[in-house]
Structures are given as C-alpha cells and as structure tokens.
C-alpha cells in the first residue's frame, strides 16, 4: 500500500465568519510544548484587526438584536459542537500545553461545561442584574443590562482552551461582539474553537479570532474609535497593559484589567457584568 | 479608429448616427477588465492618500434620491455638503448636492451659492415619459435653482437601435437646461455590453452632454471600474477629436475610500490629471463621504475612527 501524502493544515484567522489569511501574508511558527514544529499560523496585522472590528460591528448588530433566549440556545449549540469535537480538543490541548491525557480531558470537559454554564445565563441576566427602582414622584423606573458593543480581548496565554472559552463566552452572552487575540504561543485549541463557532449558528462577526503578537496588534485595537471595551486578561506584560489602558482612555472605553485567574474556579458574573451597560428607563405612572 | 486624425466635423451631427456608432471599434472586455484590475493595485499612501482623499471629497455629489426624502433631510445633507466634518474646518466642501427636482428650492435656500445643486430630471430613474414631460421636468428644476441637471437616456430606445430619438432628446433637454450643466446618465447596468457603453458615451457627447454619468444608482450593477474606464476612454478620444473636455461621473455602489482612490487612478491614467478636478470628474454617492471622512480622521489622529464619529446621513 502506498503511503498517504500528509494533509497539513494552514492555521488561519477567523474574521466575519470566514477563515482568512493575514492581509499581510505573514505567518509564524507554532511549536508544541517540547519545542517541536506544529504548524504555521497566520500572523495578524493592524489591518486584520481593523477588518475584524468592521466584522464585529456587523456581528454585534445581528447578535444584540437576537432575543436573549435565542443567544442562550446558540451558545448551548456551541457547547454541543465542542462536545462533538472533544477528542480533537483533547489532542490540541495536549500538543499546546504538553499535559497528559487525563489532565487535557479535564480541561476540555471544564471548557465545555463553562460554555453550557454561560449559555444558561443569557436569558437570566436581565432578571438578576436588572432592577426595579422606586423613585419619589409619579414615575417608576427600571434598569436593564444592554451590551457594551465591540470588545477587543486578549485570551490567556497559558490556559489555551479553558481560559479562552472563559474570556469569549461572557463577552458573547450579553450580546457583545468580540475581536479576540488567541494565546500567542498556544493558538491550536483556539483554531479548533473557531471551526466550532463557524458551525454553531453564531452570526458571522460575533466572535473574530486573530493569531499573532498582541504587542503588535493590541495598541491599534485599544485606540480604535469603534471598539467599545477592552479585556486585557491575557496581557502578561504590565507595561503593555498600562499603555493599552492609556490608549483606551482616548475614546473612553471600558477596560477590564489584566489579571491572573484560576480558571478552574467558579467564574461568577463579574466577567459578564464588565461588558454590560446598565440602562435605566423612566416610566410615567398614572396619577 | 485612428484617434490622432484631425477633427472631422464632430461638432455637427454625423450623417448617420447608427453608422458612426457602429463604426466605433469594439471594446476588448477582457483587456478592459485586466487594465482596470491592474490599475486597482496601485498603492496610494501617506501624502498622496491625503491629497486623494481631499480631492475625492471635493468631487462628491452628495446624493439623496429616496421617495422618503423630506425637506429636513435635504437641509441636513446640504449642511453636510458645506461642512462635511463639523470637527474639522480643513475638510473641503463637496462639489454638489443631488436631489429630486421638487426639493431643489429647499436645497438652494440652504446652501446659497456655496455648492452646486444637481437635480435629477427627465422622469428619473426610468426615463419612461413623453418628451414634453421630460422637458417640463427639466425647466422646472432649473427654475427652482438647479445649476446641474442629471438626465437619464431612454435606454429602451437606445437598445432598440433608435439612436436618433435618444440624440434628439438629449439635444432638447440640453436646450431646456439653458446655462445649467447637463449630465447624461447612461445607466450602464442596463446597456448589457461595454460596446453599448462606448456607443452611448459617444452619442451623449455628440448630442451636447457636459458630463456623462454611469448610473442612476437604482439599478445593479451601478458604477464599475470597467464601465468607467470605457467612458473615460471615450471622453479622451472625444477630446482628441474635438478639443472639448467632457466630464465623467461615477455614481452608485462606490462606498469606500479605497474604491474612490482607485477611480482617481483610472482617471489619471486614462485621461490625465487635467480631469482630476470637480469640474470634470464626480462621484455620485451618499455613504462614500462618511468613509472618506473616517479615513481622513484616521490619518489625522493616527488611530482608526468609527461610524459614531460621522453623521448617519
């Protein structure tokens, strides 16, 4: 029997629901935990980031107009598709992080469970975070959460799947669209996640994933006037984080600061809340 | 065709329009597409890009042609035409505001003499009305203060080969325009072939058009680089033979600065930089202006701007 020719995958960016090469034509080598070559991944440029923001703005329009119930259903569908690709995710995490099979399986299961957990919150946020506010006067008012808009996020550098899902899901569940820069040294599981997203009824542009160097791309996103918030979770360099916060101040963005997080722990609503605007509506009452 | 031959009495009507138009050389569609695609790869950066963006802004015919146009909306786009970016007074004015005939008076009242007012006339966009109605439509718009008239040709007659009818109509409308500039809309999306685009361009120029314009914006495809290139070639050849400079207006479907700059490259490489002026090249557009402003803001501030920083209309 003849030997099969190897079918090698080119790791691409995920922008506007399409798998694209970098506009710059650049790639970088991704190695596994032992330093062995794994694949060439697209190295995003500032123009890829700009295109991703355009796509995210379109995605945000469709996603925020969907009912909360529908968003929950779609995110649950993402979890279903992740479950179907469980073996692939386990292999990806093992290559990326150099962990043994049981440990990788544990991380993948936790990531899928986290997606289910966040999916469940979609149609409960208004009840839990919203309030009814009695005021003096012939008015009643109530406060409801609304999505912030387009969020640029840096995924955790070390937790290649659980950390990524824990950053992407809370942004999406409230109706935001995101431009996410995957872990620079470990983008493998993120590439598989984009294939899951592309087949899960998530509207194009709701999640856009770039691979490459956050130091190069993030300043453009931090200063971009059409980005409404930053999630600096995966920025390990303190100086860069400060510079990005300063850039973001120019257009008064929401910024969630860089933080090291125990991804295994229960996440709470903090991340969801970071990317919601509380909208208060005054309601005249019959006198 | 030997375009270098001496002017051959083209200021007069050719004896047989049909023979003249069908005597024009055929258009090499593949060659035109290749030429347009090749020119689209030109890289325009930094100072050239700044110049191109400002030039493109000054060439925009800011257009609103909806059934739902209100006097308020027309006043709003007039204000935008005079000062496209309220935060930056170095942005040039646009060339003209383009509206339906009944809103010309509102527009003129708002802009004074600061920008031109173009009115679409002659039963725009279909052109399906009697000549009497079309002429009345034209005179009405001119009387209300329009100094540019965008007329549509009778595509039905053109496609049926009745070139004399189309020619006579343009001549009559031109007479009705008086001093107003006449732009003749070929509606290239309905002409089927680039050969027809070339013939219609020549027909309009022979009949006295000051500008030839690609489209109404109501038919898809509207302006494309290919048809614009063919029209520019016709304008160049007409200039060589008669010494008259005819303008070109690319209208509809041009939404980004990048596309607009590609059109400027087409103009420069086909007819030369004498045409890089609002008097001889225009963009018919509404959303294009916002993208030009966003690019301008991006170059001035060093960071990407967003749609929250320009007006919606």
Interface residues (C-beta under 8 A of the other chain):
Chain A: X50 X53 X57 X220 X223 X224 X225 X226 X227 X247 X250
Chain B: X297 X302 X303 X304 X305 X306 X307 X308 X309
